Amino acid sequence: GQNIDQPTEMTATEGAIVQINCTYQTSGFNGLFWYQQHAGEAPTFLSYNVLDGLEEKGRFSSFLSRSKGYSYLLLKELQMKDSASYLCAVRDNNAGNMLTFGGGTRLMVKP
Amino acid sequence: GAVVSQHPSWVICKSGTSVKIECRSLDFQATTMFWYRQFPKQSLMLMATSNEGSKATYEQGVEKDKFLINHASLTLSTLTVTSAHPEDSSFYICSARGTANTYEQYFGPGTRLTVT
């Protein structure tokens, strides 16, 4: 089975930087995804890491350490529209490359 | 990019009736489609995985006779909630994975089901 943990809620200030952590345990790790989900909408893809290191994409960056079973999503220059849930998902090649989602982190950006 | 649609986007039905939700991949062929359920303030929970032309694989605790899944073509999967009850009220989201690229799942916009 898999165990994916991320904080339930976080609050940050507009213009600041926030880091959302995700830890996981899986038998057949084959990639970690971050998704953004606004209330009442489907998740949208943010990033994908399969090798150790940092992937940067604009204001968003994602980091992976496979040995530690750890990832983080870094959001810079926060905007009010970044208020959303951020879902960490792990793909397991022992489960048909199926995605398993963490509980999600609800981020609230305040002025 | 790959687009996945769902229909309807929201539905209200009476307890005891059945509701069908469609998931379509619009510009790619999806060999595998996934159905998720999401309750308020919770994350996505996988209900079942369907491969085109074969029976769906249901996750533990999901009643296959209640949640009927059909994946008859490479662009369409349907989820039918039979004899719906208020506790089935949820946000149902499908995602599709294409034949050429198993890297990413593309999510549909979701269907909000309310059973009264």
Interface residues (C-beta under 8 A of the other chain):
Chain A: G31 F33 Y35 G40 E41 A42 P43 T44 F45 Y48 S85 L87 G96 N97 M98 L99 T100 F101 G102 G103 G104 R106
Chain B: T32 F34 K41 Q42 S43 L44 M45 L46 T49 F91 I93 T102 Y103 E104 Q105 Y106 F107 G108 P109 G110 R112
